[in-house]
Structures are given as C-alpha cells and as structure tokens.
Amino acid sequence: MDIHDKKDGSSTKNNETDEDVEYARGQHPNSLKAIKNHQYPKGFSGNILGRKPNYEQLKQNLMKLGEEETFDYHEKSKGTRKEQVLKRIWEDAIRTGDIKKIQLLAFLGCLD
C-alpha cells in the first residue's frame, strides 16, 4: 500500500485561493481579524516598555565635559576631550589598522 493510496480527498489548499478573490486595501478578512484581535484600550499604545527614555540631561553633561581642555603631567595642553577622541580614531586607524575605525572614517566620507 502506497502513501498516495491513503489520501481521503481533502486538500490543504484554501478554496479562496483557488478563486482569485481580490480585496480592497485593508479589507482582506485576515487583515480585519488581526486589527480586531490587537486593539488596545484608549491611552495605551501596546508598547510594553513604554516611551523610549530621553537622555537629554546626560547628553548635555557629556557635551559640557567634552569641551573641557585636558592637560598632561607637564601641564601641556592635550586639547579638549572631543579633540582627543577624534585624534584617537585617526591614530587607531593609522597605527593599529583598527578595521572598525577605518570603516567609520570611510562611512563618514573622511577618506574621500
């Protein structure tokens, strides 16, 4: 006895797919069902974690610190912290061949 002999005549195909039924945008029964099942009460967005945190205060403090000038042991200026970060990106790209730093510079168009 073969596997094909045991078929009962039922098909896994949906009858609707056999008839080329066309629905207007947003009117497909599956779309309407999904909307009906996922409605939230008024005032709720469905975002479990809530609104994305705002780091504005942290940003302001970091910007302020980035503008501070730093000095080495001999009281010689090393530039601002922002300048040191920018210099470090270039130094790592050149000296150690850090691929991530090179990719960053290329992505920003600094190597054009």
N, C-alpha and C positions, 0 to 999 in steps of 0.2 A: 504494500500500500504506500502510495506516494503522498507527500505533504500536500500537493495540489489537489488530491482527491478529497481531502477533508474540508475543503472550503465550503462554507454554508451559504455562499452567495451574497453575504453582506460585504459592503465596500467601506473602506476607510475614508473615501472621498466624501466631501460635503456636497450635497445636492446644489447648494447655492453657487459653488464654484464651477459647476458644470454649466450653469446657465449664465452667462456673462452679465450679472446684475450690476448696474453702476449706481453709485450713491453720490449725492452732492457732498461737497467738502464738509466733514464733521458730522455727517448723517449716517455713517455706517453703524449698524447695530452694535458692533464691538466697541466703537468709539463712545457711543452713548452709554453703554454699560460701564465702561471704565470711568467716565465722568460721574455717573450716578454713584458708583461704589467708593469714590475718593473725594467726596465733598467734605470740607471741614466746616465747623461752626464759624459763624461770623466773628472776626477778630483773630482767628488762628490761621497761620499760613501752612502748617504741616511741616515746618522746619523744626525738627526736634531740638537741635542745638540752639535755636534762637538766632537773633541777629548776629552777624559777624562782629567780633569785638573791634572796637576802634582804638587804635594805638597812637592817637594824635599826640597825647601828652608825652609818651615815650619818644616819638619822632622829634618833638620839639626839644626835649632834653638832649637827645643824641646830636641834633643839629648844632645846639649850643656848644656841646663838648667838642664837636668836630672842628669848630672854628678856633679852639684854643691852640696857642702855639706851645710846642714842646721843646725841651732843651736836653742836651746830653750832659754827661758828667762835668764837662768843662764849660758849662753854661753857653755852649754854642747852639744856636737855633737849628732845629731839625725841621722846621716848618710846622704847619698845622697838622692835626690828625688826619684830616681829609687828604691833604697833600701826601702824607706818609702812606696812606692806603693806596692812592693812585700810583705812587712811585713803586710800592711793593708789588703791585700787579705787573708792572713792566719788568721789574727786576726778576721776579719768578719766571716770567715768560722767557726772558733772555738767558739768565744764568742756569736755571734748572730745567728749562724746557717744559715747564708745567703745562700740559696739554689743555687743561681747563682754563687757565689764564689766557693762553693763546686763542682758544676758541671764543672766549669772552671778547677779547680785543678784535678778533675777526668779525664776530657777530655785530659789534657796535660800529664797525667800519673804520676802526683805528689803524688798520693795516693796509688800507687802500692807498 
